[in-house]
Amino acid sequence: MMKAIWEKLRKFSIPTLLSMTWLTIIGLIAIVYPLLSSTDPKFVYENDLGVGPFTNGHLFGTDTNGYDIFRELLHGTRLTLLVAVVAVGVGGAIGSLIGILSGYVRGKIDAVVNIVFSAVLSIPNLVLALALVAVLATAPDVNSTVSNWRKVFVVVLALTIVIIPILGRIARGATLSWSNREFVTAAKSMGAKNSTILWKHIVPNVLPAVMAIAFLAVGVVIVAEGSLSLLGVGIPDGNSWGAVLAAGRNDMEYTPHVMYFPIICIALTVISCNQIGDVIRQSLDKREARI
């Protein structure tokens, strides 16, 4: 079994293997670390305020509040990936459903969907997400506060709305292409139901294209979440990589390492997702060339 796995892995390039390794590591951290660690990531090391990396047992150092950066990043991995996966998963599912149906049915429905997608895509992603978060995560009373979980929910909702037209447009375009293929025309001429054609012929061929872009979208969502945190409307209290980055922005002159390490984590994850997305796209191109 190990030999078969090794033979499959040998087909991938070194950048792809490194990307797969990084994504596997952070995925395991997101699942395992919160279950195994009982240490509060907000534990204050009063004697180690703002120390640099590899000082007094602090691998990434501490910030000016005395929080261990390495521990904060491990803790924030779970929420960062949760926001990205849920936003892309839900947004991709809704967008793909709308895109596939509109691309197959066509007519006025497709025209309306295309106009809506184009209108939403014309708005910069960050601006749209910022507007949604500012409206939905603002307390009606100035003296009242919004719970952290409501802020997280609103951030996920805003990023989901951003993803819907992106993956919906991809699904629609792929559906328009595959619905003109000979085997779909043959199935229609044989009296196959539209639901059967969609489920057996269109969806299996559209999903790989959506998956390729979905990996790219994960990177987009992670960057957008970090940007929202920097603007002060993202996930609060250092519970994500973006929140850790935002917490250290005011102390960059004295403790620049507080920003370096979350930036590195975000960059490696985005690069890895882009690499995996490119690999899926290349395999999809080869597959379509054989059909």
C-alpha positions in Angstrom: 0.0 0.0 0.0 2.8 2.4 0.9 4.5 1.6 -2.4 1.3 2.5 -4.3 1.0 5.8 -2.4 4.6 6.6 -3.1 4.2 5.9 -6.8 1.2 8.3 -6.9 3.1 11.0 -5.0 6.1 10.7 -7.4 3.9 12.0 -10.2 3.7 15.4 -8.5 6.3 18.1 -8.6 8.2 19.3 -5.5 6.2 22.5 -5.2 3.0 20.5 -5.3 4.3 18.0 -2.7 5.4 20.9 -0.4 1.9 22.5 -0.8 0.2 19.3 0.0 2.4 18.8 3.1 1.7 22.4 4.3 -2.0 22.1 3.9 -2.0 18.7 5.6 0.0 20.1 8.6 -2.3 23.1 9.2 -5.4 20.8 8.7 -4.1 18.5 11.4 -3.3 21.4 13.6 -6.8 22.8 13.2 -8.3 19.4 14.2 -5.9 18.2 16.9 -4.4 21.3 18.6 -7.6 22.6 20.3 -8.3 19.1 21.6 -4.8 18.5 23.0 -3.9 21.9 24.3 -5.3 23.1 27.6 -3.2 26.3 27.7 -5.0 29.5 27.2 -3.5 31.3 24.1 -4.1 34.5 25.9 -2.0 33.6 28.9 0.2 36.6 29.8 3.9 36.0 30.2 4.5 39.1 32.4 8.3 38.6 32.4 8.5 38.2 28.6 6.7 41.2 27.2 7.5 41.8 23.5 10.5 39.4 23.4 11.9 38.3 20.0 11.7 34.8 18.5 13.6 31.9 20.2 13.7 33.8 23.5 12.9 32.1 26.8 11.1 29.2 25.2 8.9 31.4 22.9 9.5 30.0 19.4 8.0 33.0 17.6 8.4 35.5 20.5 5.7 37.4 22.3 3.8 40.6 21.7 3.7 43.7 23.9 0.8 42.2 25.8 2.8 39.1 26.7 0.9 36.7 24.5 2.9 33.9 22.9 2.7 34.3 19.1 3.3 30.7 18.2 0.5 29.6 20.5 -1.8 32.2 19.1 -1.2 31.1 15.6 -1.8 27.5 16.5 -5.1 28.5 18.2 -6.1 30.7 15.3 -5.5 28.0 12.6 -8.8 26.4 13.4 -11.0 29.5 13.0 -9.1 30.7 9.9 -9.6 27.4 8.1 -13.1 27.1 9.3 -14.1 30.5 7.9 -12.4 29.7 4.6 -13.8 26.2 4.2 -17.3 27.1 5.2 -17.4 30.3 3.1 -16.0 28.5 0.0 -18.0 25.3 0.6 -21.4 27.0 1.1 -20.8 29.8 -1.4 -19.5 27.2 -3.9 -22.5 24.9 -3.4 -25.0 27.8 -3.9 -23.1 29.4 -6.7 -22.6 26.1 -8.5 -26.3 25.2 -8.2 -27.4 28.5 -9.6 -24.7 28.5 -12.3 -25.4 24.9 -13.5 -29.2 25.4 -13.6 -29.0 28.8 -15.4 -26.4 27.5 -17.9 -28.5 24.4 -18.7 -31.9 26.1 -18.8 -30.6 29.3 -20.5 -33.2 31.8 -21.8 -34.4 34.6 -19.5 -33.3 32.9 -16.3 -29.7 32.7 -17.6 -29.8 36.3 -18.7 -31.0 37.5 -15.2 -28.4 35.3 -13.4 -25.6 36.6 -15.7 -26.6 40.2 -15.0 -26.7 39.6 -11.2 -23.3 37.8 -11.2 -21.8 40.5 -13.3 -23.2 43.3 -11.0 -21.8 41.6 -7.9 -18.5 40.8 -9.5 -18.1 44.5 -10.5 -17.8 45.4 -6.8 -14.4 44.7 -5.3 -14.5 41.7 -3.1 -13.1 43.5 0.0 -15.4 46.5 -0.4 -18.5 44.2 -0.7 -17.4 42.2 2.4 -16.6 45.3 4.3 -20.0 46.8 3.6 -21.9 43.6 4.6 -19.9 43.2 7.8 -20.3 46.9 8.7 -24.1 46.7 8.3 -24.8 43.2 9.8 -22.3 43.2 12.6 -23.1 46.7 14.0 -25.2 47.0 17.1 -28.3 49.2 16.8 -27.5 50.8 20.1 -24.2 52.5 20.6 -23.9 51.4 24.2 -24.6 47.7 23.3 -21.9 45.3 22.1 -22.0 42.6 19.4 -21.0 39.0 20.5 -17.9 37.5 19.0 -19.8 34.6 17.5 -22.2 37.0 15.7 -19.1 38.8 14.3 -17.7 35.4 13.1 -21.1 34.5 11.6 -21.3 37.8 9.8 -17.8 37.5 8.4 -18.5 34.0 7.1 -21.8 35.2 5.6 -20.2 38.2 3.9 -17.4 36.1 2.5 -19.9 33.4 1.4 -21.8 36.1 -0.6 -18.6 37.2 -2.2 -17.8 33.6 -3.3 -21.2 32.8 -4.8 -20.9 34.8 -8.0 -17.2 33.8 -8.5 -17.8 30.0 -8.5 -21.3 30.5 -9.9 -19.8 32.1 -13.0 -17.3 29.2 -13.4 -20.1 26.6 -13.1 -22.3 28.5 -15.6 -19.5 28.7 -18.1 -18.5 25.0 -17.7 -22.2 24.0 -18.0 -22.6 26.0 -21.3 -19.6 24.2 -22.7 -20.5 20.7 -21.6 -24.2 21.0 -22.5 -23.2 21.3 -26.2 -21.2 18.0 -26.2 -22.3 15.1 -28.4 -23.1 12.8 -25.5 -25.5 15.3 -24.0 -27.2 15.8 -27.3 -27.5 12.0 -27.7 -29.0 11.7 -24.2 -31.6 14.4 -25.1 -32.5 12.7 -28.4 -33.0 9.4 -26.5 -35.6 11.0 -24.3 -33.5 11.3 -21.1 -35.0 13.5 -18.4 -33.3 16.9 -17.7 -32.6 15.8 -14.1 -30.9 12.7 -15.3 -28.8 14.6 -17.8 -27.8 17.1 -15.2 -26.9 14.6 -12.6 -25.1 12.0 -14.8 -23.5 14.1 -17.5 -23.3 17.8 -16.5 -22.5 17.9 -12.8 -19.6 15.3 -12.9 -17.9 17.3 -15.6 -18.5 20.7 -14.1 -17.4 19.9 -10.5 -13.7 19.5 -11.4 -13.6 23.0 -12.8 -15.4 24.4 -9.8 -13.0 22.5 -7.4 -9.9 24.0 -9.2 -11.2 27.5 -8.6 -12.4 26.6 -5.1 -8.8 26.2 -4.0 -8.0 29.6 -5.4 -11.1 31.0 -3.6 -9.8 29.6 -0.3 -6.8 31.8 -0.6 -9.0 34.8 -1.5 -11.1 34.2 1.6 -8.1 33.9 3.9 -6.7 37.2 2.6 -10.0 38.9 2.7 -10.5 37.8 6.3 -7.1 39.1 7.3 -7.9 42.4 5.5 -11.2 42.8 7.4 -9.3 42.2 10.6 -6.8 44.9 9.7 -9.7 47.3 9.1 -11.1 46.4 12.5 -14.3 44.6 11.4 -13.0 41.0 11.2 -12.7 38.2 13.7 -11.9 39.7 17.1 -9.6 38.9 20.0 -6.8 37.2 18.0 -8.8 34.1 17.2 -7.6 33.9 13.6 -4.4 34.6 11.7 -5.8 37.8 10.5 -6.8 38.8 14.0 -3.3 38.1 15.3 -1.9 40.2 12.4 -4.3 43.0 13.2 -3.4 42.9 16.9 0.2 43.6 16.2 -0.2 46.3 13.6 0.2 49.1 16.2 3.4 47.7 17.6 5.2 47.0 14.4 7.9 49.5 15.2 8.9 47.7 18.4 7.9 44.1 17.8 7.8 43.6 14.0 7.9 39.8 14.4 4.3 39.9 15.6 3.2 40.7 12.1 5.9 38.7 10.2 4.7 35.2 11.4 1.0 35.5 10.6 1.9 37.0 7.2 4.1 34.0 6.5 1.3 31.6 7.6 -1.2 33.3 5.3 1.2 33.6 2.4 2.2 29.9 2.6 -1.4 28.8 2.7 -2.5 31.0 -0.2 0.5 29.9 -2.3 -0.3 26.2 -1.5 -4.0 26.6 -2.4 -3.0 28.3 -5.6 -0.6 25.5 -6.5 -3.1 22.7 -5.8 -5.7 24.6 -7.8 -3.3 24.8 -10.8 -2.6 21.1 -10.6 -6.3 20.3 -10.6 -6.8 22.7 -13.6 -4.0 21.1 -15.5 -5.4 17.6 -14.9 -8.8 18.9 -16.0 -7.3 20.3 -19.3 -5.7 16.9 -20.0 -9.0 15.1 -19.3 -11.0 17.4 -21.6 -8.4 16.9 -24.3 -9.0 13.1 -24.2 -12.8 13.5 -24.4 
